[in-house]
Amino acid sequence: MPIDASAALAAEPRRAEIGWDHKDVQLYHLGLGAGTPATDPDELRYTLESRLQVLPCFATVAGAGTAAFGGMGAPGIDVDLAAVLHGGQTVRVHRPIPVTGRAVQTSKVAAVYDKGKAAVIVLRTEAGDDDGPLWTNDAEIFVRGEGGFGGERGPSDRLTVPERAPDRTVERPIREDQALLYRLSGDWNPLHADPAFAKLAGFDRPILHGLCTYGMTLKAVTDTLLEGDVSRITAYRTRFAGVVFPGETLRIRMWTGGGRVQVTVTAVERDDAPVLADTLVEHS
């Protein structure tokens, strides 16, 4: 049945209590490739509990990874999950995420846009604890074949890549087992582990989670331009532009200015095929 945007937007938010501790944070960071070299002091802030800090993108997996698709069962949203793609992700943190915490998370449909041949559903999850708001997640879900219902087209968040050379360029290798490790943080989709399932989806082999690339990129920006201080990050957004495979290398280009870092991410081994686009890190 078609998307009923009015019903989806009017639905009551879903509420859940979530919790995490240092082991969840460490596992998530390891899934992003942290800990290489294992004794590097700059890596220990992601892996050693006595020095631990939390990358803001941990908000996408806190509570076993419910942030991206937590609102897909809302009234008015009755779509074929085979037609669903994760189009983009934004995380805004209101203060540093504690290493151990409990929070109440609410999920709702924040917007529904009509792109003609497709629809874009913005699923918003907000989390807070006794001390106030912690983070806001917006997942942009692209649904093929569900447009044409007469809704607003929505804003364009495309960024023009600067014509000048990047201020910094780094490369980050993806381990062969990285998707297997990352999925332990909550995304159990067999697309990222089972070769037979990946072939059914049209891929030669399992692909890396888009949100893993998302986290790897934020870690690279933090370590390269923000002196490894995650507390400086206020917001981070991206558009998923293409897939990446375990064993490949990410090329991460960064342009800085005005409390923002604009980023592009490509796959080195496939002639710089786009992986992340329209990517922006906001910081203090």
C-alpha positions, 0 to 999 in steps of 0.5 A, spaced: 500 500 500 502 507 498 505 511 504 500 515 508 505 521 510 499 524 514 498 518 518 506 516 519 507 524 521 501 524 526 503 517 530 506 517 537 513 516 538 515 509 540 519 509 546 525 504 549 530 504 554 537 502 552 543 501 556 551 500 554 557 500 558 565 500 556 565 493 553 559 496 548 563 502 546 570 498 546 567 493 541 564 498 537 571 502 536 574 495 534 569 494 529 571 501 526 578 498 526 581 502 532 587 499 536 592 498 530 597 499 533 595 496 539 599 499 544 599 506 540 597 511 546 592 515 541 588 508 539 588 506 547 583 512 548 578 508 543 580 501 546 582 501 554 577 502 559 581 507 563 582 512 558 576 511 554 572 516 550 566 515 546 565 517 538 559 520 537 557 515 532 556 510 537 549 513 538 547 509 531 548 502 535 547 504 542 541 499 544 543 494 539 543 498 533 536 500 533 537 507 531 537 507 523 530 503 522 527 504 529 521 507 526 519 503 520 513 499 523 510 506 524 503 507 522 502 509 515 509 506 513 507 499 510 513 498 505 517 492 501 523 492 505 527 489 499 526 496 496 529 500 502 536 503 502 539 507 507 540 513 504 544 518 509 545 519 516 546 525 521 548 524 528 547 531 533 550 530 540 548 535 545 554 533 550 559 528 550 556 520 550 558 517 557 562 511 557 557 507 561 549 510 561 542 508 560 537 513 556 530 513 554 530 513 546 524 515 542 523 514 535 518 517 530 517 519 523 520 526 522 519 527 515 516 523 508 518 526 502 516 525 495 522 524 490 517 522 484 519 514 483 521 513 490 520 516 497 525 518 502 523 517 510 526 521 515 526 516 521 528 520 528 531 517 534 532 522 540 535 519 547 536 523 553 538 521 560 537 524 567 541 529 565 538 531 559 538 530 552 544 526 549 543 525 541 539 526 535 539 521 530 536 522 523 536 516 518 534 517 511 531 511 508 530 511 501 524 507 498 524 505 491 517 505 487 513 509 493 513 516 490 508 519 487 503 520 492 503 528 492 508 530 498 513 535 498 520 533 495 524 536 501 530 539 501 537 538 497 543 537 502 548 536 496 555 539 498 559 542 492 566 539 493 571 544 493 575 546 487 582 546 491 586 540 493 584 537 500 587 540 506 588 533 508 588 526 505 588 519 509 587 512 507 584 507 512 585 499 510 578 495 511 580 488 514 577 482 511 574 480 518 571 487 519 564 486 517 564 480 522 566 484 527 562 490 526 556 486 526 556 484 533 554 491 535 547 490 533 546 489 525 546 482 523 544 483 516 547 477 513 548 481 507 555 483 511 557 476 512 554 470 508 556 470 501 550 466 498 546 472 501 550 477 498 550 474 491 542 474 492 542 481 493 547 482 487 554 482 490 560 478 488 561 478 496 559 481 502 559 488 503 561 492 509 556 496 513 555 503 511 555 505 518 561 502 519 564 506 513 561 512 517 564 511 523 571 509 520 571 516 517 569 520 523 574 517 527 579 519 521 577 526 521 577 526 529 584 523 529 587 527 523 584 534 525 581 534 532 587 532 536 583 526 537 578 529 542 571 527 540 568 532 545 569 537 540 564 534 535 557 537 535 554 534 528 556 529 523 552 527 517 553 523 510 550 520 504 551 513 502 554 514 495 556 507 494 558 500 497 565 498 500 568 491 500 572 488 506 579 488 504 579 494 500 582 501 502 578 508 504 581 514 501 578 520 505 579 527 503 578 533 508 577 540 507 577 545 513 574 551 515 569 555 519 568 550 524 566 544 519 570 539 515 567 537 509 569 530 507 569 525 501 570 518 501 572 513 496 574 506 494 582 506 492 582 499 489 576 501 484 579 507 481 576 512 487 569 509 486 564 514 491 563 511 498 560 517 502 558 524 499 555 530 502 559 529 508 560 534 513 563 534 521 561 540 525 566 541 531 568 547 536 
